[in-house]
Amino acid sequence: FCLMIRRPRRYTPLYSSAAADVYKRQPQEGGARKALFVVENEELVGEVDKISSKSHYFSQLAAKFTPEQEFKIILPKWATVKSFSLLLSHTQNEDFEEEDIRTLQRLLWLSDFFKMTDLQEICINKILPKISKENVLVFLEDSFAKISTSVTSPEETDKTSQAWITLYQECLDYAASSIHFLVKTAGATLHKLDSLIVEELAERAFKKFMVNPSADHGTIIEMLEKYRESDNPFDLLEYETHRICEKERDLFSTSKTKPTLTWNLTNLKGNFYRDSGVFPVLGGFWILSIWCSQQDGTVTIAMKQGKPSKEEEKLNASSKINPNPEGSIKKSNAPSMVQLSPREEEKSVAPQLDEHGESSIPPQSIISIASFVRLAECEEAGEGSFQLSSLISSSKAGTVLRTLQNEEVLANNGSLTIEIYLKLEHTYSGILSYISHNFNWLYHNPKIGKLNKNQFMTLLKHKFLNAKTEEDALTALCLWIKANPSLAANMTEILENVNW
């Protein structure tokens, strides 16, 4: 029988879903069962049993025909004699020398089609050191297509799936580091990428360049503006705000998502103020605080950056992130306990300190945090308060995570278990930083009125706000108030944030 394997839709290396046409051939004579493969108009012979031992998928295919029938499989045009010869060598348990990246790519596609899990891992391990600026987008698309459109089959192990994920993650990191080159030389390809790739690529690029808070991130903004068909950063920020609110709110509110922090508090009565002490999270050191004002009957939960003591520095350095497997930070001199569930990238090492003992987050960086706060005693899983806000690194001011009525605290006899979900939003921060560094030609754009109060106030107090004179800031303020007349009552508070 002759199977013609056709390539499916563009950009997808999942050839196991390809169509096949079957044609009758003459029975084969005795001896080891053979299969013929037509590659680049040449016929290569492989032993069915040996290929089946490496590919359960091929074994199932062979079982559909009698032992006397000969296989003749016409491989797609992208397959080459060299790549398929390497696959046949693998079925003979033979290793192969280092090959060029193009051959390895086709060998990876072939191993994916035949579901040879071990060969996929070998190919990916050989490809990773060969990733370059010129080919990174090709493998980024391939790995994304595999991860997003394939259904894991029984023969595909967790190790194989992880190999594809590793390829995708490594390509994202490499592309993020090479974003200036890619925008300049491969803009058309970037424009055709899936939106999920572009969003993650921008997020990682902004994160990598956060170490320089004075950079304006113009190249990344250029990529996003072309992709979103926008001509100004205010529209980009509005889109990013909606995207984060929709995505992160849904993520945080699912019962499967574990909180980043759990804060246990007791004996909350009258006018009170409590803080958690310093703990590491989000790549820096932070302090949670909660206070009540009986005058207006509100309770405020907030977070700000903190500086660890020498004892805390030693504790974090010796334990990588904290001293016990549950991630609890216990302070004998504190009236509360914070239980920390760090994100995967934060489990390996505690936030780094500079020579002055400060967090590695550069001073005057714009930090944007998506947060979801749930009161475990009185709110079901998925219930809570979502917040997206920004603050300036190393400033005394923090960010309010939630405000509630004192009755909600008193109803639980002064005890609270607060579950807090946190995530840094680097693209959001990067767009705000870009507006700040280019404020000198953006301040008179009427679309500045799209900024919310937190965004506008963050810009006004940013050290790197590029305003030639105070008049530029006042012009922007007038345009902003015109678009947001209901916030005119906050004029005094807003003016206090201007760097006169």
N, C-alpha and C positions, 0 to 999 in steps of 0.2 A: 504494500500500500504506500501511497505517496501523500504526505501531509505538507501542504503549502502554508507556512506560518507567515501571516501578514502583520505588519506593524500597525498598532492601534492608533489612537488619536495623538496629536502632537504633544510633545513635552512629557509624555508618560512612558517610563521604561518598564511598565508592568506588562510584559508580553505574554503572560500566562492567560490573559483574557482574549488573545487573538483568535480570529476565525480560522477554520481549517477545512480544506477540500480533500477528499479521499479518492484515490484511484487504485484500481486493482493491478497487481503485478504478478509475475511468475513466482511459484513457491521456490524457496531456496533449498539447496541440498544439505546433507548432514554436516555435523561439526558445530562449533560454537555459533550461537545465534548472532547474526550480524544486523546492523542498521546502517543504511547509507544516508549521508547528509550532504546536500548540495549547497556549496558555499562559493560564491563568486564563480559560478559555472564549473566548479570542480567538485568531484565526489570524494568524500572522506568516509572511511569505514570505522565504525565503533562497535564494540561488543555490547550487546544488550544487557547481559548480566552485570557487567562491570559498571555500565552507566546507571543501571537500576540500583546498584549498591550505594551510589552516591546521591541518587535522586529518586525519592519515593514517588514523586509526580510522574517521572518517566516510567517507573515500574508499573504504575497503575495504567498508563497509556499502553505499555507493551502487553499487559494482561488482557486487553480487549481483542487481541489477535492470536491466531493459532501459532504454535512454535514454527510451523513450516512457512509462514508468511514473512516476507522480507519488508523491513521498514525502509522507506525512502522519504526523508524529510527535507523539504526545500526551505532553508532558513531565509529570513528577511534580508533585504539588500544591505542593511547596516552591518550585518555580521561579516567578518573577514576570515580568511583561511588561517591567519596567524592566531586570532583570538579563539577560534573554535579548536584549533590544534592544541592550544594550551588547556582548554577544557577537557579534551580527550586525554591529555597527559595527566591531568588531575585524577581522572577515573582509573588510571594505571598507578595511582599513588606516587606519581612523580612530581617533584617540586619544579618550579620554573624560576628562571633568573629575573632580575628586575627588567620590566618592560616599559615602553613608552606609555605616556598617560592615555593616549587615544586607544591603544590596544587594551589597556586595563579597563577603560570605560566600557568597551564592547564586551569584554570578558565578564564584567560585573552584570551587564544586561543579560547575557546568556545564562549566567548562574542564577539570576533572578527568575528567568523564564523556566528553567529546569528545576527551580527550587532547591538548588544545591547550597544549603545553608552554610556549610563550612567554607565553601569557595567564596561565597559572598563576603564572609568575614575576612578571608585572606586578601581579597581584592581591595576592600575598604582600607585595611591596614597598610597596603602597598600604595594606595592612592593618597592617603592623608599627607605623607611627607612631600608629595609632588604638587599639592595645591598651590596655585599662584594667582596673581592678579588677573592673568589672562584667561584662566579656566575656572575660577572659583564660582562664577554664576552658573556655569553648566552643571556642576555637581550640586550646587544649591538647589537648582530646579529638579534634578534627578532625585535627590534625597527627599525633597519636599513631596514630590509626586508619589514616591514609594510610601512615605509615612502617612500621607493624607488620604490616598485613594485605595490602598491595598487593605485587604482583610487578612489578618494573620492566619495562616493555615496551621494545622497540627504539627507539620514538620518544621515550621519556622520557630525556632526556639527564642526565648527571651534574649539570649545572647546575640542572636542575629538581629532582632529588632533593635537592640541597643546599639549595635554596630551602625545601623542606618541612622539612628538618632544622633550618634556621635559624629557621623559624617555631616549631618545637617547642622549641628551645633558648631562644629569646627569651621564649616564654610561660612556660617553667619558671622562668627567672630572675625574670620579673616576678611570677609567682605566689609565689615564695619570698620576695621582698621585701614582698609584700602578705599574708603568711600570717596575720597577726593579724586583718585585715579579713575574709579568706576564711573562717577558722574561725568567726568570729562571725556572718557573714551567709550563708554558703554551705556550712554543715556537711553538709547532706544530699547536696549534689552531690559534695563531697570524698569522702564515704563510698562513693559509687558508682564512683569512678574505678578504673581498672585498678591492680593492686598495684604494677606497675613504675613508674607515674606517681607514686604516693604515696611509694614508697621514694626516688625521685630528688628529689621535691619536698622531702621531709624532709631529705635529705642537703644540698641547696643552701640550705635555710633555716637549718639549723644552721651551715653554713659562713659564711653572711652575718653571722650574729649572734655568731660566734666572736670578733669584735673587742672584745666586751664580756664578759670571762671571769666577771664577777660576775652576769650574767643567768642566770635559772634555766630559761629556755626552756619555760615552762609551757604556752604556747599550742600549740607543736609537739607536746609530749607529749600534750596533750589530743586533738589530731587523731589521733595514733598509737594512743592507748588506745581511742578510739571505733572506729577502723578495725580494730584487732586484737581488739576486744571484750575488753580487759584492764582491770583496775582498779588496777594498780600498775606502777611503772617497772621492777621487778625482772624481771617476766615479759617486758616489752618488751626489756630488755637481753639476756635469755636467747634470745629469738627473734632479735634482731639478731645475736648471736654465731653462732648456727647458720646464719643466712642468709649472713653474711660468709664463714664457713668453707667453706660449700658453693660459693658463687659465686666467691669470689676464688681459692680453691685450684684450682678447675677452670680459671679464667682464666689464672693464673700457670703452671700446669703444661702448657699447650698449647705446642707447638713454634712456633706463629705469634706468640706474645707475646714481644716483645723485652724484655730486662732493663732496669730503670731504671739500674742501675750495673753496671759490670764492673771488678773490682779484681784486678790482676795482682801477684803476690807471689813473691819468690824468696829462697833462702837462709834458710829457716825452720828453725833448729836449736836444740836445747837449750831452755832457758827464754828465751822471746823476747816482746817487745812491739813492735808496729808500729801506727802510725796513718796515715791517708791525708792528713792536712791538711784544711783547711776547703774545702768545696765546696757549691754551691747546689743544693737539690732540695726538693720538697715545700713550697715557699713559704718556706723558711728556709735557714739555713746549718747544715751537719752535719759530723761527723767519724766516719769508720769506724775501728774499732780491732780488733786481733786479738792475743791473747796465749795463751801456753801455760804451764801449771804442770806440771812433771815430777812433782810430788808425787802428783797424782792422774791424770796422763796425759791431761788434757783440754785442748782448744783451744777458746777462746770467741771468737765474732765478735759485736761489739756496735756500736751507733750512738748518738751523743749530739749535742746541739746544740753548735755552736761559734760563735766570734766571729771574723770575718775580720780580717786585718791591713789596714793602710791600702793596701798594694800590692794585696791581693786585692780590696778595695773598688773601687779604680780599674780593675782588670782586669775585674770584673763590670759596672761602670758603662759602660765603653767598648765592651764586646763584647756587651752586652745580657744574655747568660748565660754564655758562655765563648768563648775566642778562636778556635776552629776549627770547621769544619762538622761534624766527627764528634762534637763535644761532649766532647772529651778535656780533662781538666784536668791538665796536666803541671807538676810541682813539682821544680825542680832540686835542692832541699834535702831532698826526701823520698825514701825508699827504694822507693816504689811509685808506681803511676799509676792514677788512677781515670778510667774512661771513662763519661761521663754521657749517658743517653738520656732527656731530660726528657719529661714528658707534654705534650700539645698546649698546654694553657693556660699552661705554664711556659716555652714556647719564646720567647715574645714579649718577656719582660722578666725581669730578675733579681729575686730577692727584695728588697723595699724595706727600707731601714734607717732607724731613727729617729735623732734628733739625737745619741744616744749611741753610734751604730754598732751597735745591736742589731737582731736580726731583727724583722720586722714582726709575727710571731706574738706576741700579747700575753703578758706574763709571767703565770705561774700558770694558763695555759690547760691543759686536759687534752687531750693529743694522743694519738690512737690510730692505730696503724700496723699494717696487714696486710703481712706480708713473706713472701717465699719465697726461700730461699737454696739455690743449686745449685753444686756443685763440678764445673766443666766437665770436668776430667780424668778423673773416675771415675764420673760420673752421667749417664745418658742424659737426653735432653729429656723433661721431665715429671717427672723424679725430683728430690727435694730435700726441704727441711724448711719447713713452713708455720708461721707464728707470728702471733698477734694479741695485741698488748700495748699498754699505755698508759703515758705518763710525763707529768710536769709540766713545762711550758715554763719555760725559764731555770733549771732545777735542774741540779745537777752530775751527778746520776745519769742514765744513759742506759737503753737497752733492749737486752737480749740477743736477737740475731737467730738464733743457732744455736750449739749446743755439740756438738763432735765429738771423737773420740779422736785422740791424737797419731799413732797408727799410720797414719791416713788421710793425714796430711801427709807423714810419712816415706816412705810408699809412693811418693810422687811426687818423691822427692829434694829435699824442702823447697820445692817450687814449687806454687803454687796460682793458679788463675784462678777467682775467685768471682763468680758472676752473682747479682745481688740485684734482686728485683722488689719495689717498694714502692707503697703506696697509702694515703693518709689516709682514715680512716673517720670522717666528721663526725657521723653519726647516733649511732654508738657513743659518741663523745666527749660529744655533747650529752646523752645519757641519763645518763651518769656524772656530768656537771656538774649536771644536774637533781637527782640523788640527793644530791649534795654540798650543794647550796643548800637542800634541803628535808630535810636529815638530822634536824633537830629533831623531826619527826613521823614519820620513816621508820625511825629507828634501832631501834625495838622491834618492827618487823614481822618475823615469823619467816622471811619469804621473803628476808630479807637473806642467809640461808644459801646462796642460789643464786649469790651472787657467787663468782668464782674468786679465787685468791690475789692475782693481779696487780690485779684490779679493786678488791678490798678494801683492799689496801695503798695504791693510788693515791688512794682516797678519804681514808684516814687522814692522809696527808701533804699533802692539798690545803689551801691557805691559806684558801679560802673554805668549808671544811667548817663547816656551820652546827650546831655542837654547843654547847649552853649550858654544859655542864661536862664534865670528863673522864669522869664517871660515864656520860654518854650513850655515849661511845666504848667504854667498857668493857662496857656492856650489849650494845651491838651486837657486840662481840668475843665475848662469851659465847654469844650466839645463833649467831654464825657458826661458832665452834668446835664447838658442839653439832651443827650440821648437817654439819660437816667434821672429824670427830674425828681423821682421819689426818693433819691439818695441825697438830695441837696441838704437835708437836715444833718447829714454826717460831715458837712464841710469842715468843721473844726478838727474832727478826728483825721480827716484826709490830709489837711494842710500840715498837721503835725508830722506827717511822714515825709514831707518834702525836704530834701537836703539843700537848705538855703545857702 
